[in-house]
């Protein structure tokens, strides 16, 4: 097995964090990138596991599971006229 460079470990850390669903802003700061664009351009490839994780986040928005707590009745405000 060849030598492992510190940069290789850094690349592995960033890739792992992004694929695990970590916030790109936080990963970018940890990596020391100047902005998130650098992070997404270098590490922005989506893998199968990352895509599944992203889809999993949207399961909470399933219309069959949502509870409508909003009132649809009209609200009237009774304002007394002052003379």
C-alpha positions in Angstrom: 0.0 0.0 0.0 1.3 3.4 -0.9 1.9 6.4 1.4 -1.1 8.3 2.5 -0.7 12.0 2.4 -2.3 14.5 4.7 -4.2 16.0 1.7 -5.6 12.5 1.0 -7.1 12.4 4.5 -8.5 15.9 4.1 -10.1 14.9 0.8 -11.6 11.8 2.4 -13.0 13.9 5.3 -14.7 16.4 3.1 -16.1 13.7 0.8 -17.4 11.7 3.8 -19.0 14.7 5.4 -20.8 15.8 2.3 -22.0 12.3 1.5 -23.2 12.0 5.0 -25.4 15.0 4.6 -23.4 17.6 6.5 -24.1 21.2 5.7 -21.9 22.4 2.8 -21.3 25.7 4.5 -19.9 24.0 7.6 -17.8 21.6 5.6 -16.4 24.5 3.5 -15.4 26.3 6.7 -13.8 23.2 8.2 -11.9 22.6 4.9 -10.6 26.2 4.9 -12.1 27.0 1.6 -12.7 30.7 0.8 -16.4 30.0 0.0 -18.9 27.2 -0.6 -18.5 27.5 -4.4 -14.9 26.1 -4.1 -16.2 23.1 -2.0 -19.1 22.3 -4.4 -17.0 22.7 -7.5 -14.4 20.3 -6.2 -16.5 17.9 -4.2 -19.9 18.5 -5.7 -20.3 15.1 -7.3 -23.3 13.2 -6.1 -23.0 9.6 -5.2 -25.8 7.0 -4.8 -25.7 7.1 -1.0 -25.8 11.0 -1.0 -28.7 11.0 -3.4 -30.7 8.6 -1.2 -30.0 10.7 1.9 -31.2 13.9 0.1 -34.4 12.1 -0.9 -34.9 10.9 2.7 -35.1 14.5 3.9 -38.1 15.1 1.7 -40.1 12.2 3.2 -41.2 14.4 6.0 -43.1 16.5 3.4 -45.4 13.5 2.4 -48.8 15.1 2.0 -50.4 12.0 3.6 -48.5 12.7 6.8 -49.1 16.4 7.1 -51.5 17.8 9.7 -53.4 21.0 8.7 -53.6 23.1 11.8 -54.5 26.2 9.9 -58.0 27.6 10.1 -59.7 28.2 6.8 -62.5 30.2 8.4 -62.7 33.9 7.8 -61.5 36.1 10.5 -63.5 39.3 11.2 -62.2 42.1 13.3 -64.9 44.1 15.0 -63.8 47.7 15.1 -65.8 50.2 17.1 -66.1 53.6 15.6 -65.0 56.5 17.9 -66.9 59.7 17.9 
